[in-house]
Amino acid sequence: MSAMMQPQIILLKEGTDTSQGKAQLVSNINACMAVADVVRTTLGPRGMDKLIHDDKGNTTISNDGATIMKLLDIIHPAAKILVDIAKSQDSEVGDGTTTVVLLAGEFLKEAKPFVEEGVHPQNLIRSYRTASNMAIEKVKELAVSIEGKSLEEKKSLLAKCAATTLSSKLIGGEKEFFASMVVDAVLAIGSDDRLNMIGIKKVPGGTMRDSFLVNGVAFKKTFSYAGFEQQPKKFVNPKILLLNIELELKSEKENAEIRLSDPAQYQSIVDAEWNIIYDKLDKCVKSGAKVVLSRLAIGDLATQYFADRDIFCAGRVSEEDLQRVAAAAGGTVQTTVNNVIDEVLGSCEIFEEKQVGNERFNIFSGCPSGKTATIVLRGGADQFIEEAERSLHDAIMIVRRAVKNSTVVPGGGAIDMEISRFLRHHARTIQGKSQLFINSYAKALEVAILFHFALTEKLFAVVFFIRKICKIIPRQLCDNAGFDATDVLNKLRQKHALPSGEGAPYGVDINTGGIADSFANFVWEPAVVKINAINAATEAACLILSVDETVKNPKSESAQGDAAASAMGGGRGRGRGRGMRRR
């Protein structure tokens, strides 16, 4: 009777949607599998592209996993985790974004039947992390270092890594041409970690082969006045002055008022304004600079003034380009023209203005510091050039990581198959712990049974983790290329099972539909790409498996609506305009 009298306990607001238990976990897994299926066909050199059209009319064609995941605008809370790991992979190593999403999706797909049969997710999580650690250690063991090589050998090895990345991109047909360009650009900036020191400028028109690399800085001609055409367009060993000030007559501010007692004083005020601008220009000329760049405007008076004295000037230069010129030419951006000394001026071997397609470019080459480079991209459609820029970004990131970590592994699914063989062999040894069951038998029967159940789950989970690493990357490479995946995988298993270990570098040969030595064919990728992909995919899968309840608070939706309403009309008490005058 007392139990019936207990009041009802209400924890959440009315209308709150809660989902928990096995059904919710399976629902999260299904959402992640659906996301992985979207990018599945983009993997590998023969992967397909996705055309994404947004509500603003913008069209994007890409097979880059991170780009596709960002543009999909996924709203499912669990599936957003896959978007996060794709972004993390892209920012960390630059490539392998599709791989990390596919691995996470396959790990969850393989865990789904175990969850449905009642296996506790923590047992799967523990097993996945164990297998992940072993896989990463195996990758490090199989990695080959490129340290100690000569510069030419190192450039060749890095070009192979860049070509492997570009082979799956839209510009894969010219991968050797762009691979050497990317390597030269990365080596030009040296140990500088700032990625913006490598500029990529896009010029529609021409062919991909018309693209070129500038060992220095190149940027499009900025807005200029009539006197610009009278300025010299080429200098040898010029001094460069970098400014962050305006070089033009400033108009009076609104409602500015000057009261004069004598009309003759007006001319003195006008003369003072002109004297200020002429004083600035005289100091720029006396500095000895032949090229003057400013982030702010350089007016028509200053443009003609510099043209009369054979000085080139450009105003409204972007902050990024100005900083790149400073890094390459060795100059310092000045906020005043007073006391300009030689130490703050930059220099280069050749400055010239060059016509590229329909654009005119200002090019600084032969810079003493040499800490920057610029790739000028040519191509047909705008979407093609945009995708080419994303492809080069991935290749640049890969080469930078290869320079810093200096270890590479065979690509084409070879490293995945070798990890699979290693983990499959290790899984057979887990049964050796069965003696623990006998030791614990005397303590409590149920404890021994539970422990045996957990250990068996661990064995199964590791085995299935192994199978998915074995299957997903090589199988998807074959499927996307139109090959018989079963036949190719059987050949790979047979080759990797050789006791001599000579089959370790063998992977899928996209050109013939068979298998080949990936190392001999120069299909390489930095070891950090595979390590980061395995680690990120495993952690994402474990995170999703650890969620057993989802709570959707309706207050959050209404709060967003209230915020929008307040932004539009909530501030009526303040900021009102001037009312109508009463009669």
Solvent accessible surface area in square Angstrom, and as a share of the most:
residue,aa,sasa,rsa
1,M,175,0.78
2,S,91,0.59
3,A,74,0.58
4,M,158,0.71
5,M,139,0.62
6,Q,133,0.59
7,P,116,0.73
8,Q,161,0.72
9,I,140,0.71
10,I,136,0.69
11,L,158,0.79
12,L,85,0.42
13,K,130,0.55
14,E,173,0.78
15,G,60,0.57
16,T,26,0.15
17,D,82,0.43
18,T,59,0.34
19,S,43,0.27
20,Q,120,0.53
21,G,36,0.35
22,K,102,0.43
23,A,79,0.61
24,Q,21,0.09
25,L,6,0.03
26,V,22,0.12
27,S,49,0.32
28,N,3,0.02
29,I,0,0.00
30,N,62,0.32
31,A,19,0.15
32,C,0,0.00
33,M,42,0.19
34,A,57,0.44
35,V,12,0.07
36,A,0,0.00
37,D,77,0.40
38,V,57,0.32
39,V,0,0.00
40,R,51,0.18
41,T,51,0.30
42,T,4,0.02
43,L,17,0.08
44,G,9,0.09
45,P,55,0.34
46,R,106,0.39
47,G,16,0.16
48,M,124,0.55
49,D,54,0.28
50,K,54,0.23
51,L,117,0.58
52,I,28,0.14
53,H,120,0.54
54,D,56,0.29
55,D,141,0.73
56,K,168,0.71
57,G,45,0.43
58,N,87,0.45
59,T,45,0.26
60,T,27,0.16
61,I,54,0.28
62,S,1,0.01
63,N,9,0.05
64,D,8,0.04
65,G,1,0.01
66,A,1,0.01
67,T,14,0.08
68,I,1,0.00
69,M,1,0.01
70,K,107,0.45
71,L,76,0.38
72,L,61,0.30
73,D,115,0.59
74,I,32,0.16
75,I,147,0.74
76,H,56,0.25
77,P,87,0.55
78,A,10,0.08
79,A,1,0.01
80,K,94,0.40
81,I,32,0.16
82,L,0,0.00
83,V,16,0.09
84,D,83,0.43
85,I,18,0.09
86,A,0,0.00
87,K,89,0.38
88,S,55,0.35
89,Q,0,0.00
90,D,24,0.13
91,S,82,0.53
92,E,76,0.34
93,V,0,0.00
94,G,0,0.00
95,D,32,0.16
96,G,11,0.10
97,T,5,0.03
98,T,12,0.07
99,T,16,0.09
100,V,0,0.00
101,V,0,0.00
102,L,0,0.00
103,L,2,0.01
104,A,0,0.00
105,G,2,0.02
106,E,4,0.02
107,F,0,0.00
108,L,0,0.00
109,K,93,0.39
110,E,26,0.12
111,A,1,0.00
112,K,48,0.20
113,P,57,0.36
114,F,24,0.10
115,V,6,0.04
116,E,81,0.36
117,E,138,0.62
118,G,48,0.46
119,V,14,0.08
120,H,104,0.46
121,P,30,0.19
122,Q,84,0.37
123,N,19,0.10
124,L,1,0.01
125,I,5,0.03
126,R,122,0.44
127,S,0,0.00
128,Y,2,0.01
129,R,107,0.39
130,T,44,0.26
131,A,0,0.00
132,S,4,0.03
133,N,94,0.48
134,M,31,0.14
135,A,0,0.00
136,I,21,0.11
137,E,105,0.47
138,K,17,0.07
139,V,0,0.00
140,K,113,0.48
141,E,123,0.55
142,L,45,0.22
143,A,23,0.18
144,V,72,0.41
145,S,57,0.37
146,I,4,0.02
147,E,101,0.45
148,G,82,0.79
149,K,93,0.40
150,S,61,0.39
151,L,115,0.57
152,E,124,0.55
153,E,94,0.42
154,K,41,0.18
155,K,58,0.25
156,S,51,0.33
157,L,30,0.15
158,L,0,0.00
159,A,22,0.17
160,K,50,0.21
161,C,1,0.00
162,A,0,0.00
163,A,15,0.11
164,T,32,0.18
165,T,7,0.04
166,L,0,0.00
167,S,23,0.15
168,S,27,0.18
169,K,22,0.09
170,L,66,0.33
171,I,0,0.00
172,G,17,0.16
173,G,72,0.69
174,E,37,0.17
175,K,61,0.26
176,E,113,0.50
177,F,45,0.19
178,F,0,0.00
179,A,2,0.02
180,S,56,0.36
181,M,14,0.06
182,V,0,0.00
183,V,2,0.01
184,D,51,0.26
185,A,0,0.00
186,V,6,0.03
187,L,58,0.29
188,A,29,0.23
189,I,5,0.02
190,G,49,0.47
191,S,109,0.70
192,D,30,0.16
193,D,91,0.47
194,R,120,0.44
195,L,54,0.27
196,N,72,0.37
197,M,2,0.01
198,I,13,0.06
199,G,3,0.03
200,I,33,0.17
201,K,39,0.16
202,K,58,0.24
203,V,1,0.00
204,P,67,0.42
205,G,29,0.28
206,G,45,0.44
207,T,83,0.48
208,M,42,0.19
209,R,145,0.53
210,D,67,0.35
211,S,5,0.03
212,F,50,0.21
213,L,42,0.21
214,V,10,0.06
215,N,96,0.49
216,G,1,0.01
217,V,0,0.00
218,A,0,0.00
219,F,4,0.02
220,K,78,0.33
221,K,60,0.25
222,T,25,0.15
223,F,128,0.53
224,S,36,0.23
225,Y,67,0.26
226,A,94,0.73
227,G,5,0.05
228,F,4,0.02
229,E,109,0.49
230,Q,117,0.52
231,Q,6,0.03
232,P,36,0.22
233,K,50,0.21
234,K,119,0.50
235,F,27,0.11
236,V,106,0.61
237,N,106,0.54
238,P,4,0.02
239,K,84,0.36
240,I,0,0.00
241,L,0,0.00
242,L,0,0.00
243,L,0,0.00
244,N,46,0.24
245,I,27,0.14
246,E,55,0.25
247,L,0,0.00
248,E,51,0.23
249,L,73,0.36
250,K,143,0.61
251,S,98,0.63
252,E,120,0.54
253,K,173,0.73
254,E,157,0.70
255,N,140,0.72
256,A,61,0.48
257,E,122,0.55
258,I,111,0.56
259,R,210,0.77
260,L,66,0.33
261,S,110,0.71
262,D,65,0.34
263,P,117,0.74
264,A,73,0.56
265,Q,78,0.35
266,Y,134,0.51
267,Q,104,0.46
268,S,63,0.41
269,I,52,0.26
270,V,38,0.22
271,D,61,0.31
272,A,48,0.37
273,E,67,0.30
274,W,95,0.33
275,N,95,0.48
276,I,106,0.54
277,I,6,0.03
278,Y,79,0.30
279,D,66,0.34
280,K,56,0.24
281,L,0,0.00
282,D,54,0.28
283,K,67,0.28
284,C,0,0.00
285,V,44,0.25
286,K,169,0.71
287,S,15,0.10
288,G,41,0.39
289,A,2,0.01
290,K,80,0.34
291,V,0,0.00
292,V,0,0.00
293,L,0,0.00
294,S,0,0.00
295,R,91,0.33
296,L,59,0.30
297,A,8,0.06
298,I,9,0.05
299,G,2,0.02
300,D,87,0.45
301,L,39,0.19
302,A,0,0.00
303,T,4,0.02
304,Q,62,0.27
305,Y,21,0.08
306,F,0,0.00
307,A,7,0.05
308,D,92,0.47
309,R,101,0.37
310,D,80,0.41
311,I,4,0.02
312,F,0,0.00
313,C,4,0.02
314,A,6,0.05
315,G,5,0.05
316,R,116,0.42
317,V,1,0.01
318,S,59,0.38
319,E,85,0.38
320,E,82,0.37
321,D,10,0.05
322,L,1,0.00
323,Q,74,0.33
324,R,0,0.00
325,V,1,0.00
326,A,14,0.11
327,A,19,0.15
328,A,0,0.00
329,A,3,0.03
330,G,41,0.39
331,G,11,0.10
332,T,71,0.42
333,V,38,0.22
334,Q,30,0.13
335,T,97,0.56
336,T,59,0.34
337,V,8,0.05
338,N,78,0.40
339,N,143,0.74
340,V,26,0.15
341,I,95,0.48
342,D,90,0.46
343,E,132,0.59
344,V,26,0.15
345,L,16,0.08
346,G,2,0.02
347,S,45,0.29
348,C,5,0.03
349,E,102,0.46
350,I,65,0.33
351,F,0,0.00
352,E,53,0.24
353,E,27,0.12
354,K,88,0.37
355,Q,107,0.48
356,V,8,0.04
357,G,38,0.37
358,N,141,0.73
359,E,60,0.27
360,R,67,0.25
361,F,1,0.00
362,N,0,0.00
363,I,9,0.05
364,F,1,0.00
365,S,34,0.22
366,G,28,0.27
367,C,16,0.10
368,P,89,0.56
369,S,48,0.31
370,G,30,0.29
371,K,100,0.42
372,T,1,0.01
373,A,0,0.00
374,T,0,0.00
375,I,0,0.00
376,V,0,0.00
377,L,2,0.01
378,R,28,0.10
379,G,1,0.01
380,G,53,0.51
381,A,60,0.47
382,D,91,0.47
383,Q,66,0.29
384,F,47,0.20
385,I,4,0.02
386,E,70,0.31
387,E,2,0.01
388,A,4,0.03
389,E,47,0.21
390,R,56,0.21
391,S,1,0.01
392,L,0,0.00
393,H,57,0.25
394,D,2,0.01
395,A,0,0.00
396,I,4,0.02
397,M,10,0.05
398,I,2,0.01
399,V,0,0.00
400,R,31,0.11
401,R,58,0.21
402,A,0,0.00
403,V,45,0.26
404,K,109,0.46
405,N,61,0.31
406,S,10,0.06
407,T,41,0.24
408,V,2,0.01
409,V,0,0.00
410,P,7,0.04
411,G,4,0.03
412,G,19,0.18
413,G,4,0.04
414,A,0,0.00
415,I,1,0.01
416,D,3,0.02
417,M,4,0.02
418,E,9,0.04
419,I,0,0.00
420,S,1,0.00
421,R,80,0.29
422,F,64,0.27
423,L,0,0.00
424,R,75,0.27
425,H,115,0.51
426,H,65,0.29
427,A,2,0.02
428,R,161,0.59
429,T,79,0.46
430,I,13,0.07
431,Q,104,0.46
432,G,48,0.47
433,K,91,0.39
434,S,51,0.33
435,Q,100,0.45
436,L,74,0.37
437,F,29,0.12
438,I,134,0.68
439,N,102,0.52
440,S,21,0.13
441,Y,138,0.52
442,A,98,0.76
443,K,169,0.71
444,A,27,0.21
445,L,93,0.46
446,E,107,0.48
447,V,78,0.45
448,A,6,0.05
449,I,102,0.52
450,L,116,0.58
451,F,89,0.37
452,H,88,0.39
453,F,105,0.44
454,A,27,0.21
455,L,22,0.11
456,T,37,0.22
457,E,5,0.02
458,K,36,0.15
459,L,19,0.10
460,F,98,0.41
461,A,1,0.01
462,V,0,0.00
463,V,32,0.18
464,F,56,0.23
465,F,1,0.00
466,I,1,0.01
467,R,110,0.40
468,K,26,0.11
469,I,2,0.01
470,C,2,0.01
471,K,62,0.26
472,I,8,0.04
473,I,10,0.05
474,P,0,0.00
475,R,77,0.28
476,Q,13,0.06
477,L,15,0.08
478,C,0,0.00
479,D,72,0.37
480,N,24,0.13
481,A,19,0.15
482,G,68,0.65
483,F,51,0.21
484,D,89,0.46
485,A,7,0.06
486,T,77,0.45
487,D,62,0.32
488,V,3,0.01
489,L,1,0.00
490,N,78,0.40
491,K,87,0.37
492,L,0,0.00
493,R,82,0.30
494,Q,136,0.60
495,K,55,0.23
496,H,7,0.03
497,A,67,0.52
498,L,62,0.31
499,P,138,0.87
500,S,85,0.55
501,G,42,0.40
502,E,105,0.47
503,G,1,0.01
504,A,21,0.17
505,P,27,0.17
506,Y,49,0.19
507,G,0,0.00
508,V,12,0.07
509,D,23,0.12
510,I,22,0.11
511,N,127,0.65
512,T,105,0.61
513,G,18,0.17
514,G,15,0.14
515,I,45,0.23
516,A,19,0.15
517,D,40,0.21
518,S,5,0.03
519,F,51,0.21
520,A,65,0.51
521,N,79,0.40
522,F,104,0.43
523,V,53,0.30
524,W,21,0.07
525,E,36,0.16
526,P,0,0.00
527,A,3,0.03
528,V,32,0.18
529,V,6,0.04
530,K,9,0.04
531,I,36,0.18
532,N,32,0.16
533,A,1,0.01
534,I,2,0.01
535,N,70,0.36
536,A,16,0.13
537,A,0,0.00
538,T,1,0.01
539,E,77,0.35
540,A,3,0.02
541,A,0,0.00
542,C,1,0.01
543,L,95,0.47
544,I,1,0.00
545,L,1,0.01
546,S,55,0.35
547,V,50,0.29
548,D,94,0.49
549,E,71,0.32
550,T,39,0.23
551,V,78,0.45
552,K,114,0.48
553,N,68,0.35
554,P,46,0.29
555,K,108,0.46
556,S,56,0.36
557,E,97,0.43
558,S,55,0.35
559,A,46,0.36
560,Q,130,0.58
561,G,41,0.39
562,D,90,0.47
563,A,61,0.47
564,A,57,0.44
565,A,62,0.48
566,S,62,0.40
567,A,89,0.69
568,M,176,0.79
569,G,25,0.24
570,G,51,0.49
571,G,47,0.45
572,R,185,0.68
573,G,67,0.65
574,R,204,0.75
575,G,85,0.82
576,R,197,0.72
577,G,67,0.64
578,R,239,0.87
579,G,61,0.59
580,M,187,0.84
581,R,230,0.84
582,R,225,0.82
583,R,289,1.05
